[in-house]
Amino acid sequence: MTPDDALLPTFSRIGESTTARYTEIPEGSMLPETAYRIVSDEMMLDGNARLNLATFVGTWMDEHADRLYSEAFDKNMIDKDEYPATAAIEEYCWRILADLWHAPDHRDAIGTSTIGSSEACMLGGLALKRRWQHARRAAGQSTEKPNLIMSSAVQVCWEKFCNYFDVEMRLIPTSDEHPLMDGTGLEDVVDENTIGVVALMGVTYTGAYEPVTAIAAKLDAIQAKTGLDIPMHVDGASGAMVAPFLQPELEWDFRVERVQSINTSGHKYGLVYPGVGWVVWRNVAALPDDLVFRVSYLGGEMPTFALNFSRPGAQVLLQYYRFLRLGRNGYREIQQTTQDVARYLSGAIGRMDAYELLTDGSDIPVFAWRLKPGHTDKWTLYHLSERLRIRGWLVPAYPLSGDQSDQTVMRIVSRNGLSHDLAEDLLRDIRIETAFLDSLASPMPHPGIKTTFHH
Ligand SMILES: *Cc1c(COP(=O)(O)O)cnc(C)c1O
């Protein structure tokens, strides 16, 4: 008889009555219900995903999606030959996106699923780098010093791309005059070694769209003057699944000729659980063929371009489920509701004496605010973030980027599942905690727990 006997009462078993914090694999086995309980109980200390207003990533799907997920969690996306139906569905999905993003001829577009936008951005960046290398080599010029241009407000995946793949990162700092990269100053940083410019459709710090057409127009002017033809990649991690439904007239996608590739996170406003992203190139020519590998598929072969080999296929199926279940109208409905909640919240917060808005959620349903200058020297948004956490809300405070890094802001990401009533409760708690902090007789005794929050 092992000590971990089913007869021992729950919570009196090994791992429950002693410790299960092994850093080496334990010698003996455990009953499944004991191991389950230990892991499941440890998770209780996580925040509640639905009250996590820091994340862009999906925290709710319907029961049919959950059922599909449980039927598909054993699918490996790379096994194209063994799971040809899943492979075909992956292709339907990126073709749907190519169409949604106005690829000039969506039969000539090419794309792939990824594990998220980070991998998708790596692939987009690699295609830009390889294209530039080919052109430089063909002209007998050096390929030593590639650079990539973007705003200082980029998500960390671009820093990773530049670091991992030896590309110089040229940042246009955000400033109070130019809180978004709008083309200003590009002429000073673009040169013959520039592999591309990244535009953000949905800056993670504030939720605002960078003006893709203004950036493209500036690159047109630079080309007219210097002959340099600089391609663009749009990082639409969040916005590429919002703009087609809420701002259909806005030109940011393949309608802008300079845009060669676009990524999005299926698990953000694509409305799928974590683990899926997409990247699409405007045409086959935009993706250098020597980056593409062939895997066997139905007796023939299929092109693949990815950093990972094995990865879950279930999320790709869930994406297709969402496309079918919702259609254009359903996506529009959901994104609109989500945006209405964001606008409602930002309107109310903007009217509070203590705060002023940086954005109001009218691009993607995300907005940021700061303390009104001079409002108080007793507390900061870090304190407010802590106070809200006591009530269960996870709302991050963090510094801006570039020349604005001395400014602390707070941000709310409105997502499918943040209902109007929940938003109302959140507002009540923000009002109560703001009044509490304002009522302090002296400053908070410590500077507040600085964020470990990452963009
Ligand atoms: C979230 C985000 C990313 C990273 O996406 P993941 O899907 O989390 O890998 C990249 N860029 C932007 C603008 C983002 O918002």
The ligand as an ORCA input file, in Angstrom:
! r2SCAN-3c Opt
* xyz 0 1
  C      -0.082     41.252    -28.901
  C       0.745     41.893    -29.927
  C       1.830     41.206    -30.495
  C       2.228     39.825    -30.049
  O       1.204     38.934    -30.338
  P       1.086     37.484    -29.689
  O      -0.079     36.927    -30.434
  O       0.837     37.689    -28.246
  O       2.362     36.761    -29.975
  C       2.545     41.835    -31.496
  N       2.228     43.072    -31.898
  C       1.197     43.772    -31.376
  C       0.895     45.148    -31.885
  C       0.425     43.199    -30.359
  O      -0.617     43.876    -29.847
*
